[in-house]
Amino acid sequence: MAKKDSKVEIGLLMGSDSDWPLVKGAVEVFDKFGIKYEVKVMSAHRTPDLAAGYARGAARRGLKIIIAAAGGAAHLAGTLAAHTSLPVIGIPVKGGAFNGLDALLATVQMPAGIPVATVAVGSSGATNAALLAVQILALNRSGLASKLSRFKKDLAKKVEKGNARVQQELKK
Ligand code: RP5
């Protein structure tokens, strides 16, 4: 599924293949917006050298943004951020003894100097990580900005439809 060519802009990483069902939500967003990405499993703990090397080489390879999903003692996003100046977005993975609260705190509580833009725990987080990346890329791409604007209008339409449905039901 990963699209590998020289125009890949997003590195979409996860700490374990057990995170893949969640990360697929981000892939769907990138496919919708026509953004090229690569997907890789690597771990801050189990493959620390691989993770550091990936982050160090990412900008040179033309990547613009890195997204990292991890659960539990979720250090992947922070480790990557330590080794690159590219924007890093962290997705805390739900599950384990604390249902993702551990991953949320581990991802969001970075020390000053090494930011990780942390999104919501779980599937909303995967979607929003990808949307945030698209928004960053859209800063200097009018075509992408227009697509984002249409996307938001569609969201609003869905709410309007939902409201109409509820109002209809209340009349019964
Ligand atoms: C984290 O530990 C991974 O990101 C995953 O969310 C969690 C559990 O990994 P597995 O034991 O399922 O490989 O590093």
Residues whose N, C-alpha, C, O or C-beta is under 5 A from the ligand:
A	BS01	RP5	G15 S16 S18 D19 A69 A70 G71 G72 V93
